[in-house]
Amino acid sequence: MRCAVQDRPNWVPSNVDVERPNFARLYDYYLGGAHNFAVDRALAEQSNQLVPGTQLARNSRTFLRRAVRLCVDRGVTQFLDLGSGLPTAGNVHEVAQAADRDCRVVYVDNEPVTVAHGRAMLRGNDLVGIVLADLRDVRAVLAAQETRRLLDFDRPVAVLMSGVLHFVPDSDRPAEIVAAYLDAAAPDSLLALSHVTGDVLPDVAGRLVALAEHASTPLVTPRTREQIGRLFGGLELLDPGLTFTARWRCEQDLGWGRPPADGVEAPRVDGAAVDGAGVDGAAADGRAVGFGDAAVVVSYAGVGHKPAAPRVG
């Protein structure tokens, strides 16, 4: 998709193509950000006819914001945000530094366009950096100059993988990638992870796969709740465990994703009520999940804690 040449805002680096849609800017638009162009907005509106893209993006970002706040509350003030996209509306360093101004954040993305945008946006904040690298190359990420400048892996680090591992196919062994980052991290480090699933609505997950192909992003690989749970390896899942992303600690309100009002019925699929643990129970009068409900049940999320190694002797 191309559009007529647009005026170039002063925050856009000269090497960025403003005539082609970009998935990171698409996400920015979904979140109500200002770092996007007409061509991105056009694709976003088209995609919203196929999947509830805006609500999916906001659910994912709300989980990330809640998870970051939880990390700071537990004393973790270093963040490695893998597959971060643009540090746009409701970003990690904004939330973390509002809670503790000394928080340090390293964003990592493998798209030069996204990183170029990000560097321009982050100019002036010495406690935040962005790295051009593929999250699958753990050594490159950990050895990057900005990573080494900002993060001390002898202290707990929060590793953030929000809405990114479904872009990593099974052939790339995502569980081993996660384990490598956590192996490098100190005890009491945390992993915040959200991931697309086809457990409840495989047709919607299929449309997400098609949308990713249209936006020239890597193939989306939806996984089951059991498969997503295995990505946490030996970490201790913090309450409430692995739940639908929109429902993870949904009693908190950080701008989006407010919990349902009292008495609002949970979505139902084939007569089974959908709760935070998956499809649970049965009801003869259950309704089908509607288009809006799809945003609730199309991804899972959780936060894992790396325990201290057991003492020997």
BAVO-964688 format. One record per residue: residue in one letter; x, y, z of N, C-alpha, C in turn. Coordinates in steps of 0.02 Angstrom, whole numbers. Layout:
# BAVO-964688
A; X; Y; Z; X; Y; Z; X; Y; Z .
...
***
This chain:
# BAVO-964688
M; 42; -60; 0; 0; 0; 0; 44; 62; 0 .
R; 27; 109; -45; 63; 172; -47; 12; 229; -48 .
C; 34; 287; -31; -9; 345; -33; 29; 403; -63 .
A; -6; 459; -74; 28; 518; -100; 80; 541; -50 .
V; 132; 575; -76; 186; 598; -32; 157; 644; 21 .
Q; 177; 633; 84; 152; 671; 140; 205; 720; 164 .
D; 182; 774; 197; 229; 819; 230; 266; 780; 283 .
R; 331; 792; 290; 372; 755; 338; 378; 794; 403 .
P; 350; 768; 458; 357; 802; 522; 431; 807; 542 .
N; 448; 855; 585; 518; 865; 603; 546; 810; 646 .
W; 503; 766; 675; 529; 712; 716; 548; 651; 675 .
V; 534; 652; 609; 546; 594; 567; 616; 596; 537 .
P; 658; 546; 551; 725; 544; 520; 720; 542; 444 .
S; 771; 567; 411; 770; 573; 338; 768; 507; 302 .
N; 790; 452; 335; 792; 387; 302; 728; 347; 312 .
V; 676; 376; 340; 613; 340; 353; 564; 352; 295 .
D; 538; 297; 267; 489; 301; 212; 420; 314; 242 .
V; 392; 373; 228; 327; 392; 255; 270; 372; 209 .
E; 285; 337; 154; 234; 319; 105; 212; 247; 111 .
R; 245; 208; 154; 227; 138; 163; 204; 127; 235 .
P; 151; 87; 245; 130; 74; 314; 182; 35; 352 .
N; 186; 48; 416; 234; 16; 460; 196; -11; 521 .
F; 209; -73; 540; 169; -105; 592; 176; -70; 659 .
A; 237; -45; 674; 246; -9; 737; 205; 55; 739 .
R; 202; 91; 682; 161; 152; 681; 87; 135; 681 .
L; 69; 78; 652; 0; 54; 654; -21; 45; 728 .
Y; 23; 13; 766; 10; 2; 838; 5; 69; 874 .
D; 48; 116; 856; 46; 183; 885; -23; 215; 873 .
Y; -49; 207; 813; -114; 235; 797; -169; 202; 839 .
Y; -166; 136; 844; -215; 100; 885; -216; 127; 957 .
L; -157; 147; 982; -151; 170; 1051; -166; 244; 1059 .
G; -183; 278; 1004; -198; 348; 1009; -138; 393; 1007 .
G; -81; 365; 983; -20; 404; 978; -19; 450; 917 .
A; 32; 492; 913; 37; 541; 859; 92; 525; 809 .
H; 128; 469; 820; 185; 453; 777; 164; 403; 723 .
N; 119; 425; 679; 94; 384; 625; 73; 430; 567 .
F; 62; 399; 509; 45; 437; 450; -21; 413; 421 .
A; -45; 450; 370; -109; 433; 340; -110; 362; 314 .
V; -55; 339; 285; -54; 271; 258; -60; 219; 314 .
D; -32; 233; 372; -39; 188; 430; -111; 188; 456 .
R; -140; 247; 459; -209; 253; 484; -258; 218; 437 .
A; -245; 222; 372; -290; 190; 324; -289; 114; 333 .
L; -229; 85; 341; -224; 13; 352; -255; -7; 419 .
A; -245; 35; 470; -274; 20; 535; -350; 16; 532 .
E; -380; 65; 497; -453; 65; 492; -478; 5; 451 .
Q; -441; -14; 399; -460; -74; 361; -455; -136; 405 .
S; -402; -142; 443; -392; -202; 484; -444; -206; 539 .
N; -469; -149; 563; -520; -149; 615; -585; -180; 592 .
Q; -594; -187; 526; -653; -220; 500; -646; -296; 505 .
L; -584; -320; 512; -571; -392; 514; -559; -417; 585 .
V; -524; -378; 624; -509; -396; 693; -517; -333; 736 .
P; -533; -341; 801; -539; -281; 844; -470; -255; 862 .
G; -434; -229; 812; -364; -211; 820; -352; -159; 874 .
T; -394; -107; 876; -383; -55; 926; -388; -83; 997 .
Q; -439; -123; 1010; -447; -150; 1077; -393; -201; 1094 .
L; -372; -240; 1044; -318; -288; 1056; -254; -251; 1076 .
A; -238; -198; 1039; -178; -159; 1054; -182; -128; 1124 .
R; -240; -101; 1141; -248; -69; 1206; -247; -119; 1263 .
N; -275; -179; 1251; -271; -231; 1302; -198; -250; 1315 .
S; -160; -258; 1260; -90; -276; 1266; -50; -222; 1302 .
R; -63; -159; 1284; -26; -104; 1316; -47; -96; 1389 .
T; -110; -108; 1405; -133; -103; 1474; -98; -156; 1517 .
F; -94; -218; 1490; -57; -270; 1526; 14; -249; 1539 .
L; 47; -222; 1487; 117; -202; 1494; 125; -148; 1548 .
R; 81; -99; 1549; 84; -46; 1599; 74; -74; 1669 .
R; 25; -119; 1677; 13; -149; 1742; 74; -190; 1764 .
A; 103; -227; 1717; 160; -269; 1733; 220; -226; 1754 .
V; 232; -171; 1718; 287; -126; 1735; 278; -98; 1806 .
R; 217; -78; 1821; 204; -51; 1888; 216; -104; 1941 .
L; 196; -166; 1927; 208; -221; 1974; 283; -230; 1984 .
C; 322; -228; 1930; 394; -236; 1936; 424; -183; 1982 .
V; 405; -121; 1972; 432; -67; 2013; 411; -77; 2086 .
D; 349; -97; 2096; 325; -109; 2164; 365; -164; 2199 .
R; 392; -210; 2160; 433; -265; 2188; 507; -246; 2190 .
G; 523; -184; 2175; 592; -161; 2180; 635; -171; 2119 .
V; 604; -192; 2063; 642; -200; 2001; 637; -136; 1961 .
T; 694; -105; 1948; 695; -39; 1915; 735; -39; 1850 .
Q; 749; -99; 1824; 783; -105; 1760; 738; -145; 1713 .
F; 732; -122; 1650; 685; -153; 1604; 719; -164; 1536 .
L; 710; -225; 1511; 732; -243; 1443; 669; -261; 1404 .
D; 648; -215; 1360; 586; -222; 1322; 602; -249; 1253 .
L; 589; -313; 1242; 609; -347; 1180; 552; -345; 1129 .
G; 570; -327; 1067; 518; -319; 1016; 472; -262; 1033 .
S; 501; -207; 1055; 463; -153; 1087; 420; -113; 1038 .
G; 439; -111; 974; 406; -64; 930; 424; 7; 950 .
L; 382; 55; 931; 394; 125; 950; 380; 135; 1025 .
P; 422; 174; 1059; 407; 191; 1129; 352; 244; 1130 .
T; 291; 222; 1114; 235; 267; 1101; 191; 275; 1162 .
A; 128; 292; 1151; 81; 308; 1205; 81; 254; 1259 .
G; 88; 274; 1321; 87; 226; 1377; 148; 182; 1378 .
N; 206; 210; 1360; 267; 169; 1353; 297; 149; 1420 .
V; 346; 103; 1416; 375; 74; 1476; 410; 127; 1519 .
H; 453; 167; 1489; 492; 214; 1530; 447; 268; 1561 .
E; 393; 285; 1526; 345; 333; 1553; 315; 307; 1618 .
V; 291; 245; 1617; 259; 215; 1675; 310; 203; 1731 .
A; 368; 175; 1712; 418; 157; 1762; 446; 219; 1796 .
Q; 463; 270; 1757; 494; 329; 1786; 444; 373; 1824 .
A; 379; 364; 1809; 329; 399; 1850; 327; 369; 1920 .
A; 343; 304; 1925; 344; 272; 1991; 411; 280; 2026 .
D; 465; 280; 1987; 532; 287; 2013; 574; 320; 1959 .
R; 593; 382; 1969; 626; 420; 1916; 694; 392; 1896 .
D; 722; 346; 1937; 787; 317; 1922; 783; 253; 1880 .
C; 723; 234; 1861; 715; 173; 1820; 753; 180; 1754 .
R; 781; 124; 1732; 819; 122; 1669; 784; 74; 1622 .
V; 780; 93; 1558; 744; 53; 1509; 785; 47; 1445 .
V; 790; -14; 1420; 819; -26; 1353; 765; -57; 1310 .
Y; 748; -22; 1256; 702; -49; 1206; 743; -85; 1152 .
V; 715; -139; 1126; 749; -178; 1073; 700; -191; 1017 .
D; 719; -175; 956; 678; -191; 898; 723; -206; 839 .
N; 698; -247; 792; 740; -267; 735; 724; -229; 671 .
E; 679; -179; 675; 663; -140; 617; 700; -73; 618 .
P; 744; -61; 570; 781; 2; 569; 737; 64; 570 .
V; 679; 60; 535; 633; 117; 533; 608; 132; 604 .
T; 588; 80; 639; 562; 88; 707; 615; 116; 754 .
V; 676; 89; 748; 730; 112; 792; 748; 184; 777 .
A; 748; 203; 713; 763; 272; 694; 711; 320; 725 .
H; 647; 301; 719; 594; 340; 751; 606; 344; 826 .
G; 619; 286; 857; 626; 283; 929; 683; 326; 955 .
R; 739; 326; 920; 796; 367; 943; 778; 441; 943 .
A; 742; 462; 892; 721; 532; 889; 673; 548; 946 .
M; 629; 501; 962; 579; 513; 1014; 610; 514; 1084 .
L; 664; 476; 1094; 693; 467; 1160; 750; 516; 1175 .
R; 765; 558; 1127; 820; 606; 1135; 809; 648; 1198 .
G; 862; 652; 1240; 857; 693; 1300; 846; 655; 1364 .
N; 830; 589; 1359; 821; 548; 1419; 880; 499; 1424 .
D; 928; 514; 1467; 989; 475; 1472; 980; 407; 1504 .
L; 922; 395; 1535; 910; 331; 1568; 871; 283; 1524 .
V; 862; 301; 1461; 824; 259; 1414; 864; 254; 1349 .
G; 868; 193; 1322; 902; 183; 1258; 863; 135; 1214 .
I; 882; 132; 1151; 850; 86; 1104; 904; 52; 1063 .
V; 897; -13; 1053; 946; -55; 1020; 916; -85; 957 .
L; 954; -82; 902; 934; -115; 841; 962; -186; 842 .
A; 918; -235; 854; 940; -304; 858; 878; -349; 854 .
D; 890; -411; 836; 838; -462; 834; 838; -497; 902 .
L; 780; -499; 935; 777; -528; 1002; 800; -601; 1003 .
R; 799; -634; 945; 822; -704; 942; 897; -710; 951 .
D; 933; -655; 938; 1005; -654; 946; 1021; -627; 1016 .
V; 1016; -671; 1065; 1021; -650; 1135; 1089; -618; 1148 .
R; 1142; -648; 1122; 1209; -621; 1134; 1215; -549; 1109 .
A; 1189; -536; 1049; 1194; -469; 1020; 1155; -419; 1062 .
V; 1097; -438; 1086; 1057; -393; 1127; 1094; -376; 1192 .
L; 1119; -428; 1225; 1152; -417; 1290; 1218; -381; 1284 .
A; 1251; -389; 1226; 1316; -357; 1216; 1311; -287; 1186 .
A; 1251; -265; 1167; 1242; -200; 1136; 1265; -144; 1184 .
Q; 1293; -91; 1156; 1320; -37; 1196; 1268; -7; 1243 .
E; 1208; 5; 1219; 1156; 35; 1262; 1135; -13; 1317 .
T; 1133; -78; 1302; 1115; -127; 1354; 1167; -126; 1409 .
R; 1230; -127; 1389; 1284; -128; 1439; 1289; -63; 1478 .
R; 1272; -8; 1445; 1274; 57; 1479; 1220; 65; 1531 .
L; 1162; 37; 1517; 1104; 52; 1559; 1085; -3; 1608 .
L; 1099; -65; 1592; 1074; -121; 1633; 1130; -158; 1668 .
D; 1119; -175; 1730; 1165; -214; 1771; 1133; -281; 1785 .
F; 1157; -333; 1751; 1125; -399; 1758; 1146; -435; 1822 .
D; 1186; -403; 1863; 1198; -431; 1930; 1142; -411; 1978 .
R; 1098; -367; 1954; 1038; -347; 1992; 977; -369; 1953 .
P; 919; -376; 1987; 858; -400; 1952; 839; -355; 1893 .
V; 818; -387; 1840; 796; -353; 1779; 727; -379; 1761 .
A; 685; -335; 1735; 620; -356; 1708; 628; -365; 1633 .
V; 618; -426; 1610; 620; -442; 1539; 549; -440; 1513 .
L; 536; -396; 1465; 468; -386; 1439; 463; -415; 1369 .
M; 415; -459; 1360; 402; -489; 1294; 326; -485; 1281 .
S; 303; -425; 1273; 231; -413; 1265; 212; -414; 1191 .
G; 173; -464; 1173; 147; -468; 1105; 201; -477; 1053 .
V; 254; -514; 1069; 309; -522; 1021; 326; -595; 1005 .
L; 318; -640; 1053; 341; -709; 1041; 297; -746; 990 .
H; 236; -722; 977; 198; -755; 924; 226; -738; 855 .
F; 276; -693; 851; 312; -682; 789; 373; -728; 782 .
V; 385; -770; 833; 442; -816; 833; 415; -886; 821 .
P; 430; -916; 763; 404; -983; 749; 436; -1037; 793 .
D; 403; -1094; 796; 429; -1149; 836; 499; -1169; 815 .
S; 514; -1162; 750; 580; -1182; 725; 636; -1140; 756 .
D; 620; -1081; 782; 670; -1039; 815; 674; -1051; 890 .
R; 636; -1099; 915; 639; -1121; 985; 629; -1063; 1034 .
P; 569; -1035; 1035; 557; -977; 1078; 570; -989; 1151 .
A; 554; -1049; 1176; 565; -1063; 1247; 640; -1058; 1265 .
E; 683; -1079; 1219; 755; -1075; 1232; 778; -1001; 1231 .
I; 747; -961; 1189; 763; -890; 1187; 746; -857; 1253 .
V; 685; -871; 1278; 664; -843; 1342; 712; -865; 1397 .
A; 728; -930; 1398; 772; -956; 1450; 841; -923; 1448 .
A; 866; -908; 1388; 932; -877; 1383; 933; -808; 1416 .
Y; 880; -769; 1406; 878; -703; 1438; 873; -710; 1514 .
L; 832; -756; 1537; 825; -764; 1609; 886; -795; 1641 .
D; 923; -837; 1604; 986; -864; 1630; 1036; -809; 1642 .
A; 1034; -757; 1601; 1081; -701; 1608; 1060; -653; 1664 .
A; 999; -660; 1688; 973; -613; 1738; 983; -638; 1809 .
A; 986; -592; 1855; 996; -609; 1926; 932; -638; 1956 .
P; 938; -674; 2012; 878; -696; 2048; 833; -636; 2065 .
D; 769; -649; 2069; 716; -599; 2080; 701; -558; 2018 .
S; 731; -576; 1961; 712; -546; 1898; 642; -570; 1879 .
L; 610; -533; 1834; 541; -547; 1815; 535; -551; 1739 .
L; 488; -592; 1716; 471; -598; 1646; 397; -581; 1638 .
A; 382; -529; 1598; 313; -512; 1581; 301; -530; 1508 .
L; 251; -572; 1496; 242; -601; 1429; 168; -603; 1412 .
S; 152; -581; 1351; 84; -591; 1324; 90; -621; 1255 .
H; 39; -659; 1234; 46; -700; 1174; -22; -715; 1144 .
V; -28; -710; 1078; -90; -726; 1043; -106; -800; 1048 .
T; -171; -815; 1055; -194; -885; 1057; -252; -895; 1010 .
G; -260; -957; 988; -318; -976; 948; -363; -1023; 987 .
D; -352; -1028; 1053; -390; -1076; 1094; -466; -1066; 1087 .
V; -488; -1003; 1091; -560; -989; 1095; -588; -970; 1026 .
L; -554; -927; 990; -578; -903; 926; -524; -913; 872 .
P; -516; -974; 847; -463; -985; 798; -472; -945; 734 .
D; -534; -928; 716; -545; -888; 655; -516; -817; 663 .
V; -524; -788; 722; -496; -721; 734; -420; -725; 734 .
A; -392; -777; 765; -320; -785; 764; -295; -792; 692 .
G; -335; -827; 650; -316; -834; 580; -316; -767; 543 .
R; -362; -723; 561; -363; -657; 530; -302; -616; 551 .
L; -281; -625; 613; -220; -591; 636; -159; -614; 596 .
V; -157; -679; 582; -103; -705; 541; -103; -672; 472 .
A; -162; -667; 442; -169; -636; 376; -150; -562; 378 .
L; -170; -527; 431; -154; -456; 437; -79; -446; 442 .
A; -45; -488; 480; 27; -482; 487; 62; -491; 420 .
E; 37; -537; 380; 66; -547; 313; 55; -485; 270 .
H; -4; -455; 275; -19; -396; 235; 24; -336; 255 .
A; 41; -333; 319; 82; -278; 344; 156; -293; 340 .
S; 175; -346; 305; 245; -364; 295; 282; -377; 360 .
T; 247; -406; 409; 279; -426; 471; 288; -502; 470 .
P; 329; -528; 516; 338; -601; 517; 272; -638; 530 .
L; 270; -699; 510; 211; -740; 519; 193; -746; 593 .
V; 129; -736; 609; 105; -744; 677; 93; -818; 690 .
T; 115; -842; 749; 106; -912; 769; 65; -914; 832 .
P; -2; -919; 827; -43; -926; 888; -25; -990; 925 .
R; -26; -987; 991; -10; -1047; 1031; -64; -1058; 1083 .
T; -68; -1119; 1107; -117; -1136; 1158; -94; -1110; 1226 .
R; -141; -1110; 1273; -123; -1088; 1341; -68; -1132; 1370 .
E; -71; -1197; 1358; -20; -1242; 1383; 48; -1226; 1352 .
Q; 50; -1214; 1287; 113; -1197; 1254; 141; -1131; 1280 .
I; 98; -1082; 1290; 120; -1017; 1315; 147; -1025; 1386 .
G; 113; -1065; 1426; 136; -1077; 1494; 206; -1107; 1497 .
R; 222; -1150; 1448; 288; -1180; 1447; 343; -1130; 1432 .
L; 326; -1073; 1402; 376; -1022; 1388; 405; -993; 1452 .
F; 369; -998; 1507; 394; -972; 1571; 444; -1019; 1604 .
G; 452; -1079; 1577; 502; -1125; 1603; 492; -1138; 1677 .
G; 545; -1130; 1716; 541; -1144; 1788; 525; -1083; 1830 .
L; 501; -1029; 1799; 484; -969; 1838; 421; -980; 1879 .
E; 416; -944; 1933; 356; -945; 1975; 306; -893; 1948 .
L; 248; -915; 1926; 198; -868; 1901; 167; -829; 1959 .
L; 168; -764; 1954; 137; -722; 2005; 62; -720; 1994 .
D; 25; -706; 2047; -48; -701; 2042; -67; -648; 1990 .
P; -117; -661; 1950; -164; -716; 1950; -146; -774; 1904 .
G; -82; -784; 1890; -61; -837; 1845; -66; -816; 1772 .
L; -76; -865; 1729; -82; -853; 1657; -156; -845; 1640 .
T; -176; -784; 1622; -246; -768; 1611; -253; -734; 1543 .
F; -316; -723; 1523; -326; -682; 1464; -295; -613; 1477 .
T; -262; -586; 1426; -224; -524; 1435; -267; -467; 1463 .
A; -328; -461; 1438; -372; -406; 1460; -392; -414; 1533 .
R; -386; -474; 1561; -409; -486; 1629; -352; -491; 1680 .
W; -290; -484; 1657; -233; -490; 1703; -233; -429; 1750 .
R; -244; -443; 1814; -248; -390; 1865; -292; -332; 1842 .
C; -350; -350; 1815; -393; -299; 1785; -428; -256; 1837 .
E; -417; -270; 1901; -445; -225; 1952; -407; -159; 1953 .
Q; -348; -158; 1922; -311; -95; 1916; -334; -58; 1854 .
D; -327; 6; 1855; -346; 47; 1797; -291; 97; 1783 .
L; -256; 86; 1727; -201; 131; 1708; -218; 165; 1642 .
G; -282; 177; 1630; -299; 216; 1571; -342; 179; 1521 .
W; -329; 114; 1512; -369; 73; 1468; -386; 8; 1504 .
G; -430; -30; 1474; -442; -98; 1499; -476; -100; 1566 .
R; -524; -56; 1578; -558; -57; 1642; -595; -123; 1650 .
P; -599; -149; 1712; -633; -213; 1723; -707; -207; 1707 .
P; -740; -263; 1691; -811; -260; 1677; -850; -236; 1738 .
A; -905; -202; 1727; -948; -181; 1782; -977; -241; 1817 .
D; -994; -233; 1881; -1024; -288; 1919; -1086; -313; 1882 .
G; -1091; -379; 1879; -1150; -408; 1848; -1144; -420; 1774 .
V; -1090; -394; 1742; -1082; -406; 1670; -1059; -477; 1660 .
E; -1094; -512; 1617; -1080; -583; 1606; -1016; -591; 1566 .
A; -976; -640; 1584; -916; -655; 1545; -936; -681; 1476 .
P; -894; -671; 1426; -909; -699; 1360; -916; -774; 1363 .
R; -955; -802; 1316; -965; -874; 1313; -952; -899; 1243 .
V; -924; -959; 1240; -910; -991; 1176; -940; -1061; 1178 .
D; -985; -1075; 1132; -1016; -1141; 1128; -1044; -1163; 1196 .
G; -1074; -1117; 1231; -1106; -1133; 1294; -1060; -1135; 1353 .
A; -995; -1119; 1344; -948; -1121; 1399; -926; -1051; 1417 .
A; -928; -1036; 1482; -908; -969; 1504; -833; -961; 1498 .
V; -811; -904; 1475; -740; -889; 1468; -718; -848; 1528 .
D; -671; -875; 1566; -645; -838; 1622; -569; -830; 1614 .
G; -536; -805; 1667; -465; -791; 1661; -422; -852; 1651 .
A; -448; -913; 1663; -407; -972; 1656; -421; -1010; 1592 .
G; -464; -983; 1550; -481; -1018; 1488; -555; -1029; 1484 .
V; -576; -1081; 1449; -646; -1098; 1443; -664; -1144; 1500 .
D; -711; -1122; 1541; -723; -1156; 1604; -798; -1166; 1614 .
G; -820; -1229; 1623; -890; -1243; 1637; -932; -1247; 1575 .
A; -998; -1255; 1583; -1043; -1261; 1526; -1110; -1230; 1544 .
A; -1144; -1203; 1494; -1209; -1174; 1504; -1249; -1182; 1440 .
A; -1308; -1209; 1446; -1348; -1224; 1388; -1369; -1162; 1349 .
D; -1375; -1105; 1385; -1399; -1045; 1352; -1341; -998; 1334 .
G; -1280; -1024; 1331; -1222; -981; 1318; -1226; -949; 1249 .
R; -1201; -887; 1245; -1201; -852; 1181; -1133; -858; 1148 .
A; -1131; -846; 1084; -1067; -846; 1049; -1029; -783; 1065 .
V; -964; -787; 1064; -923; -728; 1076; -930; -681; 1016 .
G; -946; -618; 1030; -955; -568; 978; -889; -536; 959 .
F; -892; -490; 910; -832; -458; 883; -794; -422; 938 .
G; -830; -385; 981; -797; -349; 1034; -767; -395; 1086 .
D; -801; -450; 1101; -775; -499; 1149; -709; -529; 1126 .
A; -700; -533; 1060; -640; -566; 1034; -576; -535; 1061 .
A; -577; -470; 1073; -518; -437; 1100; -500; -463; 1169 .
V; -549; -491; 1205; -536; -516; 1272; -503; -585; 1270 .
V; -522; -627; 1223; -504; -698; 1226; -453; -719; 1174 .
V; -419; -672; 1142; -374; -690; 1089; -300; -690; 1110 .
S; -286; -674; 1173; -217; -679; 1197; -215; -693; 1272 .
Y; -159; -723; 1294; -147; -737; 1364; -87; -696; 1388 .
A; -84; -685; 1453; -28; -647; 1482; -14; -670; 1553 .
G; 48; -659; 1574; 68; -676; 1642; 136; -646; 1658 .
V; 154; -646; 1722; 218; -623; 1745; 250; -678; 1787 .
G; 312; -696; 1769; 348; -747; 1806; 406; -718; 1845 .
H; 422; -751; 1900; 476; -729; 1946; 531; -781; 1946 .
K; 593; -758; 1940; 651; -803; 1943; 672; -810; 2016 .
P; 663; -870; 2043; 681; -879; 2114; 756; -883; 2124 .
A; 777; -872; 2185; 848; -880; 2203; 868; -953; 2197 .
A; 929; -966; 2178; 953; -1035; 2174; 954; -1065; 2243 .
P; 935; -1129; 2249; 935; -1161; 2316; 1007; -1165; 2343 .
R; 1012; -1155; 2408; 1077; -1159; 2441; 1100; -1232; 2443 .
V; 1166; -1240; 2434; 1195; -1307; 2437; 1228; -1317; 2504 .
G; 1211; -1373; 2538; 1241; -1388; 2602; 1205; -1357; 2660 .
***
